[in-house]
Amino acid sequence: MNDDEAHASGTPGPHGELFLRTLAMPADTNPSGDIFGGWLMSQMDMAGSMLVRELTHGRVVTVAVDTFKFQKPVKVGDAVGCYGRVIRIGTTSVTVKLEVWVRPPTLTGEPQKPGFQVTEAIFTYVAVDEAGKKRPVPDSARAAE
Ligand SMILES: CC(C)(COP(=O)(O)OP(=O)(O)OC[C@H]1O[C@@H](n2cnc3c(N)ncnc32)[C@H](O)[C@@H]1OP(=O)(O)O)[C@@H](O)C(=O)NCCC(=O)NCCS
């Protein structure tokens, strides 16, 4: 079942396409032992930039991050997936909504538990040329809007 089918059937799941998958490691923790929020923000920025880079066929930079929500803590060993979808395409900018879902580890052979959402945020990127100057988003990108 893909994301759209899951939502149509009422099954909760991530919105958007998976752009980054990684593992939360002990080196990424804060002093309380949970995963550091800054690490999660960095993973999301990478996922969003990959989405927008593919869409605009070139270099992009992050210009804004809005409405960050940390809903649940991430634990060491969680499999972390960053999902993204386009919510606005401007002249030179693309705004995406990113969600992070985690799957706790299954160390004892029991069935994989369903994942759950831990974070969401809105990121805006600007398409830039080799000199770092803004460039128009190609028309081909608008089909994804
Ligand atoms: C991104 C950058 C190239 C924009 O250059 P600029 O000539 O000042 O461009 P503008 O002010 O015209 O903005 C360009 C686009 O970004 C959008 N934008 C600018 N600030 C924004 C903000 N705070 N929130 C949302 N969108 C914003 C503008 O609306 C415009 O979109 P549009 O063309 O689709 O209408 C420039 O600001 C820059 O290089 N910033 C640093 C980027 C960076 O280093 N990011 C990593 C941070 S560690």
The ligand as an ORCA input file, in Angstrom:
! r2SCAN-3c Opt
* xyz 0 1
  C      18.589     32.669     -0.766
  C      19.210     33.892     -1.418
  C      20.027     33.462     -2.638
  C      18.048     34.812     -1.847
  O      18.612     35.901     -2.520
  P      17.816     37.272     -2.747
  O      18.345     37.877     -3.996
  O      17.889     38.060     -1.503
  O      16.340     36.785     -3.020
  P      14.883     37.312     -2.597
  O      14.827     38.122     -1.371
  O      14.314     37.902     -3.842
  O      14.153     35.910     -2.293
  C      14.186     34.844     -3.214
  C      13.024     33.947     -2.945
  O      13.079     33.478     -1.603
  C      11.863     33.796     -0.921
  N      12.163     34.119      0.453
  C      13.081     35.002      0.901
  N      13.035     35.034      2.256
  C      12.076     34.163      2.647
  C      11.560     33.763      3.919
  N      12.026     34.261      5.049
  N      10.572     32.831      3.930
  C      10.087     32.305      2.788
  N      10.533     32.651      1.554
  C      11.509     33.579      1.502
  C      11.315     35.000     -1.658
  O       9.916     35.111     -1.447
  C      11.673     34.655     -3.092
  O      10.762     33.679     -3.582
  P      10.104     33.733     -5.078
  O      11.185     34.117     -6.048
  O       9.651     32.315     -5.305
  O       9.011     34.722     -5.006
  C      20.122     34.666     -0.403
  O      19.309     35.250      0.573
  C      21.138     33.754      0.254
  O      22.134     33.377     -0.356
  N      20.867     33.391      1.522
  C      21.764     32.454      2.261
  C      21.340     30.998      1.976
  C      22.139     30.048      2.813
  O      23.351     30.187      2.947
  N      21.452     29.052      3.384
  C      22.071     28.157      4.304
  C      21.903     28.697      5.675
  S      23.017     27.992      6.799
*
